[in-house]
């Protein structure tokens, strides 16, 4: 969009609306600056998978659920 068009529309607004627009522009600017600075989220990792494999012959998943309920 041409900046002259934006400037003309801005200048045709009442002063109160111009202030609101400036506030909104500041909000948008801060929102997108925060998004750029925010660290990217890593995908969920399954590095724990198989961590209890040595217990598979000693206990079942149901037994582990019961034990977890007792800890709560």
Buried (B, 14 or more C-beta within 10 A) or exposed (E): EEEEEEEEEEEEEEEEEEEEBEEEEEEEEEEEEEEEEEEEEEEEEEEEEEEEEEEEEEEEEEEEEEEEEEEE
